[in-house]
Amino acid sequence: MKRKTQKQLKRTTDPTQIDFKAKFDLSGKTIVVTGACGLIGRAFCEAIAQFKGNLVLADIEKANPSELADQIAERNGVKAKGFAVDVGKRSSVEALKVFVLEHFDSIDGLVNGHQNKTNSFFEPFEQYSDENWDAVVETNLKGTFLTCQILGSHMAGNGGGKIVNIPSTYSVVAPNQNLYKGTSLGCPAAYSASKGGVDALSRYLASYWAEKNVRVNMITPHGVWNNHEKQFEENFARFSPMQRLSYSHEVASALIYLLSDASSYVTGDNLLVEGGWTVW
Ligand SMILES: NC(=O)c1ccc[n+]([C@@H]2O[C@H](COP(=O)([O-])OP(=O)(O)OC[C@H]3O[C@@H](n4cnc5c(N)ncnc54)[C@H](O)[C@@H]3O)[C@@H](O)[C@H]2O)c1
């Protein structure tokens, strides 16, 4: 395993000395992405690979992360490996770390893109069961704690790295319940609460690990298009300043900024990719 040497930042007032495009390059970096096979996770992985980063795609076994890893590696000429993980279980995340260090020289980045949409995810608040609450919180919040603790501590002890966590618009504002009228969708309190925890944890770690050169930031996506029912898309357009849903590739572009040297002075930030949803 290679210990990272911290890149010296150029001390200059002359911008012509800077290769701005090179700041976005991820060549030689190894990035671990959880929830890698999901809607946004897939876009994250493709974007990282196009910027020449190596990847560990971590997702539950059923999602078959190895298959996607092979496709991404072949398409982009990078090294990519899949690993079946349950982020809510310490032993599973420990095994992920061992796997990463067996196959790669370093861990340079961690992106937490997992979430647990349980079978009864949309149960009304009044009936939400303990089991349902625990399952959502265990994956969303505890899962983020465990990956940050286990993989983040490794980065903190080995010269630094970047963490990007994914809270939600609903850790910034409450859901507008009118958005869901006439649709089968909703947003459970367990989701908002777990994402609020992710937000707080990320800010905590940004401060805690700043001196160890680990930058911890967040991306807040909103309404990422996934063949939604027509009524939902219409409602969404009515309440959104930009009058449309977003696309997963629009979220992934933001990730490259936060994972790369382009954001070298940014930590503890929550980059809202939400089309102005929370601005009014
Ligand atoms: N889609 C949106 O509009 C939106 C909006 C705001 C925030 N987000 C957040 O962005 C992230 C990605 O969203 P998405 O739409 O791609 O979600 P998704 O449901 O499509 O993907 C989530 C992935 O997490 C994986 N996963 C579930 N349980 C896991 C576990 N225990 N261990 C490891 N992986 C597990 C799933 O298999 C899946 O591949 C989530 O954290 C979500 O809360 C999404």
The ligand as a Gaussian input file, in Angstrom:
#p B3LYP/6-31G(d) Opt

LIG

0 1
 N      -33.200000       9.807000      -6.668000
 C      -33.417000      10.984000      -6.117000
 O      -34.207000      11.782000      -6.627000
 C      -32.703000      11.381000      -4.865000
 C      -32.978000      12.634000      -4.289000
 C      -32.300000      12.992000      -3.122000
 C      -31.380000      12.132000      -2.545000
 N      -31.152000      10.926000      -3.130000
 C      -30.172000      10.055000      -2.501000
 O      -29.164000       9.723000      -3.451000
 C      -28.676000       8.400000      -3.196000
 C      -28.841000       7.556000      -4.464000
 O      -30.215000       7.590000      -4.846000
 P      -30.772000       6.645000      -5.996000
 O      -31.989000       7.287000      -6.526000
 O      -29.660000       6.264000      -6.902000
 O      -31.202000       5.394000      -5.136000
 P      -31.419000       3.884000      -5.627000
 O      -32.471000       3.325000      -4.725000
 O      -31.615000       3.820000      -7.100000
 O      -30.016000       3.217000      -5.298000
 C      -29.626000       2.897000      -3.995000
 C      -28.637000       1.766000      -4.052000
 O      -28.270000       1.437000      -2.707000
 C      -28.163000       0.018000      -2.635000
 N      -28.315000      -0.457000      -1.257000
 C      -29.464000      -0.672000      -0.567000
 N      -29.199000      -1.174000       0.644000
 C      -27.834000      -1.282000       0.726000
 C      -26.959000      -1.763000       1.730000
 N      -27.426000      -2.206000       2.896000
 N      -25.628000      -1.754000       1.464000
 C      -25.154000      -1.293000       0.285000
 N      -25.947000      -0.823000      -0.710000
 C      -27.274000      -0.823000      -0.488000
 C      -29.286000      -0.488000      -3.543000
 O      -29.082000      -1.832000      -3.933000
 C      -29.210000       0.501000      -4.699000
 O      -28.372000       0.040000      -5.739000
 C      -29.502000       7.857000      -2.020000
 O      -28.785000       8.056000      -0.845000
 C      -30.741000       8.734000      -2.040000
 O      -31.318000       8.846000      -0.773000
 C      -31.792000      10.535000      -4.255000

